[in-house]
Amino acid sequence: MHRRLRASRIDCRPHTKVHRLPDMARRQVNAGAVGIACQTLDEMELMIDAGFSGIMFTNSLVDDLKLALTWFPWACR
């Protein structure tokens, strides 16, 4: 899939909610994905702990703590 998207000049950013596995996300990035996307703060924190950065967060935030966790996840633990 990554080869076909790359040939079409389309970037791929797979959603981790399908597997929630840092190793699988790393394989996807190594195969050509430009990054990953996460649905929940827990998923995003898991991927940050695994060394990912530039994660696309695909959910809305409704309170100040969740907003702070999104901008400064390392400072809110």
C-alpha positions as CSV (number, residue, x, y, z in Angstrom):
1,M,0.0,0.0,0.0
2,H,2.8,2.4,0.9
3,R,4.4,1.9,-2.5
4,R,1.2,2.7,-4.3
5,L,0.6,5.8,-2.2
6,R,4.1,7.0,-2.7
7,A,3.9,6.5,-6.4
8,S,0.7,8.7,-6.4
9,R,2.5,11.3,-4.1
10,I,0.0,10.7,-1.3
11,D,1.2,10.6,2.3
12,C,0.0,7.8,4.6
13,R,-0.4,8.3,8.3
14,P,-2.0,5.1,9.7
15,H,-4.3,5.1,12.6
16,T,-3.0,3.2,15.6
17,K,-6.5,2.4,17.0
18,V,-6.4,-0.6,14.7
19,H,-3.6,-2.3,16.6
20,R,-2.4,-0.1,19.5
21,L,1.1,-1.7,19.1
22,P,4.2,0.5,19.0
23,D,6.1,-2.2,17.1
24,M,3.4,-2.4,14.4
25,A,3.4,1.4,14.2
26,R,7.2,1.4,13.8
27,R,6.9,-1.1,11.0
28,Q,4.3,1.1,9.3
29,V,6.6,4.1,9.5
30,N,9.6,2.1,8.3
31,A,7.5,0.9,5.4
32,G,6.9,4.5,4.3
33,A,4.2,6.1,6.5
34,V,4.9,9.8,7.3
35,G,3.8,9.3,10.9
36,I,1.0,7.9,12.9
37,A,-2.4,9.0,14.2
38,C,-4.0,8.3,17.6
39,Q,-7.6,8.5,18.8
40,T,-7.1,8.6,22.5
41,L,-4.7,10.2,24.9
42,D,-3.8,6.8,26.2
43,E,-2.8,5.7,22.7
44,M,-0.9,8.9,22.2
45,E,1.0,8.5,25.5
46,L,1.8,4.9,24.7
47,M,3.3,5.9,21.3
48,I,5.2,8.9,22.8
49,D,6.7,6.5,25.4
50,A,7.8,4.2,22.5
51,G,9.7,7.1,20.9
52,F,7.2,8.5,18.4
53,S,6.8,12.3,17.8
54,G,4.7,14.4,15.5
55,I,1.6,12.3,16.3
56,M,-1.7,13.4,14.7
57,F,-4.4,13.4,17.4
58,T,-7.8,12.7,15.9
59,N,-10.2,13.4,18.7
60,S,-11.7,16.5,20.3
61,L,-10.6,17.6,23.8
62,V,-13.1,18.8,26.3
63,D,-11.2,19.8,29.4
64,D,-8.0,21.6,30.5
65,L,-6.2,18.5,31.7
66,K,-6.7,16.7,28.4
67,L,-5.5,19.8,26.5
68,A,-2.4,20.0,28.7
69,L,-1.7,16.3,28.2
70,T,-1.8,16.9,24.4
71,W,0.6,19.8,24.5
72,F,2.9,18.7,27.3
73,P,2.4,14.9,27.9
74,W,5.7,14.5,29.7
75,A,4.9,17.3,32.2
76,C,1.5,15.9,33.4
77,R,2.6,12.5,34.8
